[in-house]
């Protein structure tokens, strides 16, 4: 075990702030997204990506999706390209490091730029069915090493987790993220059966 290895549990608690459009981040960005993601959530490890979830299709009421973005550069720019989401729906971005508030992507062409190695995108559908969206993100700035050494998605209503999976000690300078994000929202309950801490 190592005292310099923080481990984070992230549940669905958000402070929502509507963001004003921001200018294009300077520096070298990919001319086009290098990756296309169509799943409800996941780990996105690329310099740019197009997230196209149910574009032209239906999203069921109360659905939740979470994407973790880990980029190789210090700045990330998010842009809403197409959206049929309703006012009761929310598409949010937040840096996983730092103190910046959660920001909402709500208008076409809107840009939000974060200074962070890792960020989280969250879709929270309202209480009625809605339609899909397309957003893009581009990383730029100076090269950085990843700040998350482990990302685990917990998407089912119940389950067990052992970390590390072998039951041994975690590594030096680890930052592990355990994302509690069931696709159907509920009241999460965490039960710790064993936790080893250092002095």
SULCORSUL-V914643 format. One line per field, one symbol per residue. phi: phi as a letter, one per 20 degrees, with the letter a starting at -180 (. if undefined). psi: psi as a letter, one per 40 degrees, with the letter a starting at -180 (. if undefined). A space follows every 50 residues. Layout:
phi->???
psi->???
//
This chain:
phi->.cfedfcddddecceecfeegdfgffnedffcgebddceenqeddafaad dcdlfncddfgmfcccdddcdecfccddceebbdfeffebcccbfecncf ffcdeccfnfdcddeafcbcdcdcffecgcdebcccccdbnffcegddeb cceddefcrcbdcffeneffeflecdddeebffdfbefcdceeacdcef
psi->ihefgihihhaghhhhhhiiiiihhiihiidiheihheigiihhgieiih hghfheaihiieihihhhhhieieihhhhhdiheiideihhiiiheiaei ihihheihehhhhigidiihhhhhiaeiiaiaihiiihiiaiiiiieheh hhhgeidiiihhhideeaiiiifihhhhhhgidhiahihhhhdhhhii.
//
